[in-house]
């Protein structure tokens, strides 16, 4: 798991703490790699792409 994952969590409404990717998604958000959707969700089961 990534070092430095947020103690505050992913902050995405649809990524709960027991989700298998929670720590990695939290780390990616903190480091500006992902930012999710405007409505505060991430859709963790969808493919990641560029915009």
Secondary structure, DSSP 8 states (H G I E B T S, - for coil): --TT--TT----TT--TTSTTHHHHHHHHHTTS----TTS---TTS-----
